Amino acid sequence: MNPIASAALAAWSPPWDLLFAATGAVVLYWRGFAKLRRQLPSRFPAWRRGCFLSGIAVLLGALASPLDAFADGLLQAHMLQHWLLMMVAPPLLWLGAPVVPLMRGLPHGWLRRGLGPFLSWPALRRFVDAGVRPGTALALWIVATLVWHWPGAYQAAVRSRAWHDFEHLSFLIVALLFWYAVALPWPARRPANRAAIAIPLGIAALFNTIFSASFVFSDRVFYPVYAEMPRLFDVDALTDQKLAGAFLWVAGSLPMVVAATLTLIRATDTGDRTRVAAPVDRPGSAGRRIATRLKGIAAAAIGSRRARKSAQIVMGALAIAIVADGLLGPQRPSATNLAGVLPWTYWRGFVVVGLLVAGNLFCAVCPFTLTRALSGPLSRRFAVKLRWPARLRNRWLAVVLFAAYLWSYEVFAIWDRPWWTAWLVVGYFTASFGVEALFGRGTFCKHVCPIGQFHFAASANSPLEVRVLAPEVCTVCSSHDCLRGGPRGPGCATDLFLPVKQGNLDCTFCLDCVRACPNDNVGLQAVTPASSLGPARTPRLDFAALAALFCFGAFANAAAMVAPVAGMPWLPLWLGLCLVAVPAFSLIGCAAVGRFATGGSLPKAKLVAALAPALIPIGFAMWFAHFGFHTWTAMSSLVPAVGRAADDLGFSLPGAAGAGGMAAFDITGVEIGVLGIGLLVSTAVTWRLARRQTTATLSALAVAAPWVLVSALLYGLGVWIFLQPMEMRGMSM
């Protein structure tokens, strides 16, 4: 053995006080658990006792094993200790539901005259209740992690045994608070919306990713104390730091992802039938009050026809600027042209943020629908009343156009050709005007527009949805103005009937239905993101194809911008395979496994149509991370482009010429964290959809497994993409 390691082991001695305390806790728990298991066997199954004992074993492994001997000389060992203390032992302990068993294990007199009155002290209960709230517990967990890993505090803990023990005690306390809010061990009260705990879990996973990535990608040693002492196992301090960060990155995110996935699965699996039967909250409920507030906000923002029209005019003016500069401005470098910056750097980045936060608001203010004001009177004047072909009353045409756009975008480098971008915008206006004039309002949005299909798929992840506020009001309504239109305004342009509408598919957020409803019974409501990707929607192959293209297109689009792929001579063929062949093969393969698992009782087409929407969350996470990267790195590129355009018009903007540098902060960790959240949500949605195909748990697992595997492989591909050199598109240098 390495002599330094041998010396560290020789100097180590077991912490007898900790071993004695752990032994006492095990004895009390075992005694109380035995009593409770006889009284409440369903509440205290044997696996809970196993979880508690495993938690104690992990705790002792972190603090009372030879691992502690290496922690002062090896950052990897110290990080392993922190991981066991903060992410493994606490959830295992709480899964054992230890509160009541530990109290029942005490002598009756001690509990009645000593601990019982103390635990029932109102001030203590209020203090504990505040500490275990998810937001508070998460904040304490993050603060403790940052404070103790600050170089000054961390090195003090390495040099002093007292500070080291206090550090570990702090970590254990904040971790117990955090995981209590996650596990909610009996007899804790469970909130109505149990799925909401997935949000702090996702934030914790994202924080862990950013925190760990700082260790992996840094080229300097954070803790000089490790560089000064003799090295264990011949590992230098910087390599030790990178390996510690890599371990914490992978191992630290795993408990968060597993916990959030199980939470979402349990929440959606137990409550989904209720939500399908009663998709909206009853009058007077908290959901109705939230919906009313959101409706008022929407009315002030885009709910009024005048406000929406003003926003469309602004967007139309920007489109005109893009066309004019794209046709008349300089073509090289494209980052100095508005057509090379506004649509490909800013618009796409803001769109994905808007879709995630507020829903499909960009369709609501889409400038291409401004032509409706002209196409409608024109069609009436010339008596043009064509019907859209029945075979095209689906989204297959839009899916083909979307695939063609993704393919041509890379093959012809449209992002780098302002002239082509300008003509693309002109073509969009022309197509919208022509289709709306010939076939009626809403036809282009619903059946043709590939951008709209992207928005429809992405907005499934939004927390907002246009819905009826009280279903019973709609049952006595005979006018159906929300669909047909009425005295207060036009109805839905995409033929959505609000009482049976599910999700944001085909909804352009124009809020015409809100204005048209004579009963004021329609508004924006807060919903659980991705909840509409459920069994209430009639499975359709065209939507499954859109979901697959949306997902695989995100990864193909990002991969085409990294060094190993961008220079391939056969890039057009590779893109075609990634956009068509690979998704088709994946969907058919997953459905074949599911059909085999269910004994051939479910057709493959039905399984494809039912489970393909589960790929949308991870696909959206990739779009979000990728577009966010380009928007972040090229955020200041608008300044030189506007300055150059102003110079062409005879104006001068001081300081514009020197702007346009790349953002200094590396967001690779953020990108990987966002993609991990997408994987989490896709996994939960996959399980929910699989449970609707078969009631047998094992069969549902077999149906869901290949889809989860595809999502996991895409996640791995995404991590590889983020770690590769990527083209700095939108930059003038």
Secondary structure as UniProt FT lines:
FT   HELIX           3..11
FT   HELIX           16..39
FT   TURN            41..43
FT   HELIX           46..63
FT   HELIX           67..70
FT   TURN            71..73
FT   HELIX           75..83
FT   HELIX           84..88
FT   HELIX           89..95
FT   HELIX           99..105
FT   HELIX           108..110
FT   HELIX           111..115
FT   HELIX           116..119
FT   HELIX           122..131
FT   HELIX           134..148
FT   HELIX           151..159
FT   HELIX           161..183
FT   TURN            186..187
FT   HELIX           194..197
FT   HELIX           198..217
FT   HELIX           224..228
FT   HELIX           232..234
FT   HELIX           237..277
FT   TURN            283..284
FT   HELIX           286..298
FT   HELIX           299..303
FT   HELIX           305..328
FT   HELIX           334..336
FT   HELIX           338..341
FT   HELIX           342..347
FT   HELIX           348..358
FT   HELIX           361..364
FT   HELIX           367..371
FT   HELIX           372..381
FT   TURN            382..383
FT   HELIX           390..392
FT   HELIX           396..411
FT   TURN            412..413
FT   HELIX           414..416
FT   HELIX           418..439
FT   TURN            441..442
FT   HELIX           443..447
FT   HELIX           450..458
FT   HELIX           459..461
FT   STRAND          464..468
FT   HELIX           471..475
FT   HELIX           481..484
FT   TURN            487..488
FT   TURN            493..494
FT   HELIX           498..500
FT   TURN            505..506
FT   HELIX           512..516
FT   TURN            518..519
FT   STRAND          522..526
FT   TURN            529..532
FT   TURN            535..536
FT   HELIX           541..559
FT   TURN            560..561
FT   HELIX           563..566
FT   TURN            569..570
FT   HELIX           571..576
FT   HELIX           577..581
FT   HELIX           582..597
FT   TURN            598..600
FT   HELIX           604..611
FT   HELIX           612..615
FT   HELIX           616..633
FT   HELIX           635..637
FT   HELIX           638..648
FT   TURN            649..650
FT   TURN            654..655
FT   TURN            657..658
FT   HELIX           668..693
FT   HELIX           697..722
FT   TURN            729..730
//
